[in-house]
Amino acid sequence: MREINGIPSVVEGTAYWAHILVPNTRFEPQKFELNLAVSDEVFQLFSDAGYFGCHAAGTKDFSPDPVVVFQKFAHSKDGTPNPSPRLVNSDNEDIDVALGNGSRVKVQWSHREYPMRGSGNMVLRAEPVAVQVVNLVEYGETSNGSSSTTLEF
């Protein structure tokens, strides 16, 4: 498997507050984003590499697991819309669903680096390229009404 900075380019976890096909409009700048609860090992790889959006186990109220935030700006600096990450099923076919909290997914990501405003320091961000649904919990669905699909990404 391909790696980025010693981290697998595809990681699996549990999705929370996902905005994959439609950006999160509650904040500016708008972003496509996904909070991914991951294993301790995967979290440590992202954290050790210095990626922005790494939250240790127990620091997020929606999951006891460590969380890595994947974000992609919805617009470029000149205002041009950026394409959304792809959202696919087990056959890598594009799908149009709203991921509910607790969905199991695989995230293909890329490395993005840019200067932090006013500090001269660089920010490292894990940017989602594609999200594959492993076990869908549809947005608004409750408890165990999810459908299950096993796949390899």
HUSULHU-V244147 format. One record per pair of residues at least 12 apart in sequence whose C-alpha atoms are under 6 Angstrom apart, sorted by the first residue. I is the first residue (numbers start at 1). J is the second residue. D is the distance in Angstrom with one decimal. If there is no record, write none. Layout:
BEGIN
i: {I	I}
j: {J	J}
d: {D	D}
END
This chain:
BEGIN
i: {9	9	10	10	11	11	12	12	13	13	13	13	13	14	14	14	14	14	15	15	15	15	15	16	16	18	18	19	19	20	21	30	31	31	31	32	32	33	33	34	34	35	35	36	36	37	37	37	38	38	51	51	52	52	53	53	54	54	55	70	70	70	71	72	85	85	86	87	87	87	88	89	89	90	98	99	99	100	100	100	103	103	103	104	104	105	105	105	106	106	107	107	108	108	109	109	109	110	110	111	112	112	134	134	135	135}
j: {108	109	107	108	106	107	105	106	36	37	38	104	105	36	37	102	103	104	35	36	101	102	103	35	101	33	34	32	33	32	84	74	72	73	74	71	72	70	71	69	70	68	69	67	68	65	66	67	66	67	124	125	124	125	68	69	67	68	67	126	127	128	127	127	129	130	130	130	131	132	132	132	133	151	139	138	139	137	138	139	135	136	137	134	135	132	133	134	131	132	130	131	129	130	127	128	129	126	127	126	124	125	149	150	148	149}
d: {5.7	5.8	5.3	4.4	5.5	5.4	5.7	4.2	5.7	5.4	4.8	5.8	5.8	5.5	5.0	5.5	5.6	4.6	5.8	4.8	5.8	5.6	5.3	5.1	4.5	5.9	4.4	5.2	5.1	5.4	5.5	5.5	5.4	4.4	4.8	5.6	5.1	5.4	4.3	5.8	5.2	6.0	4.5	5.3	5.3	5.6	5.6	4.3	5.9	5.9	4.8	5.5	5.8	5.4	5.7	4.8	6.0	4.7	5.1	5.2	5.3	5.7	5.1	5.2	4.8	5.0	4.4	5.8	4.9	5.9	4.8	5.6	5.4	5.1	5.4	5.4	5.3	5.0	4.7	3.7	5.6	4.8	4.8	5.3	4.8	5.5	4.6	5.0	5.7	5.1	5.9	4.6	5.5	5.1	5.3	4.4	5.0	5.9	5.2	5.3	5.9	5.2	5.5	5.7	4.6	5.5}
END
